[in-house]
Amino acid sequence: MLGDTAMPHIRLTAFAARPFGRALRLVVVAAIAPLAVAAAVHSHTALPPEVRAAPVNEGGLSPGDTVPNFRLVDHTGRAHELYYEATRSVIVLVFTDPADPGALRQARALRKLRDRFPTSQVVVWEVVPGQRMDRIRLGALQSTLVLSDLPALHDGAQLVATELGASLNGETFVLDAPTWTLAYRGPLDDADPANLLDSPRRAYAEEAVAARLTRSPVSTARPPFRDGTVGLDLPPAPPIDYATQIAPIVQQRCVACHAPGGIAPRAFTRYEDIADRPGNLRQVLLEQRMPPWDADARYDAFSPNAGLSPDEAGRLFAWVRAGAPRGTAPDPIA
């Protein structure tokens, strides 16, 4: 994580160059000619404290909390990282299920929200959690809903939904970009989810954005959801036994570099080496910084594949959020 000095970042759309220990690894697959790898330069100023300093809130974030950084890929294959949007004033995250019967009405509300405010000041992202939706289907649904130009970020491992506490379709988070402080959490509007013909009387998210653009307090920062609101596609909590569920992931994905004399700056030779920085592990999982693997599996199969599967990322994330419990079985890494 960066310090207080602003510095540029370069993100490659399909494959990314990242610091890997002291070396810079650039994955280039020349055989995939149709891919255009476009680099975008971003910058941001001083960042708030990392999530490692924040306690885990099982109910998710509340207005006034700091929203941690995260990185997700949208329906077009473009990566988006929250803290790269520091030049905007307000960020809106709307957790959705585009396959829900009410998606068409929700799409109209999203277009209205996006079109009301200048894109130079306000960013609107859909966040679609769950493994039931892949990027090809997500792109097709966005086209059907006339939302192809609105980024729909796929949260396949449900890490962002878990960290923020999102569990309902249409759950919306409005935050101030300069401070990354949550200003509003609640429904997109007050339309009746059980009546697809119902029109909203209050557009809560629009009201919150308009208030924060003028730096006014949000009048209704946490309104309740109406009865009948559909839940998101979130699986039950995964098993997190260290010896049987966590250590095997670390052995397969991490210790090749995190070994004595390896290129990573820290060796994983026992449970304590992994568990003493649970907050740091939460952050690198949210940002998808580790393992440093940006090859896009949609275009080809890669061997060896150093990336985490959604199930592996979900188990690691649940384990560190639970306090990295050791268990009683022998340590497979030691």
ABEGO torsion letter per residue (X at the ends): XBBABBBBBBBBAABBBBBBEABBBBBBBAABAABBBBBBBBBBBBBBBBAAABBBBAAEBBBGBBBBBBBBBBAAGBBBBAAAAAABABBBBBBBBAABAAAAAAAAAAAAAAAABBAAABBBBBBBBEAABBAAAAAAAAAAAGAAABBBBBBAAGAAAAAAGBABBGBBBBBBAAAGBBABBEBABABBAABAABBBABBAAAAAAAAAAAGBBBABABBBBBBGBBBBBBBBBBBABAAAAAAAAAAAAAAAABBBGBABABBBABAAAAAABAAAAAAAAAAGAOBBBABBAAABBBOBBABBBAAAAAAAAAAAAAGGBAEABBBAAX
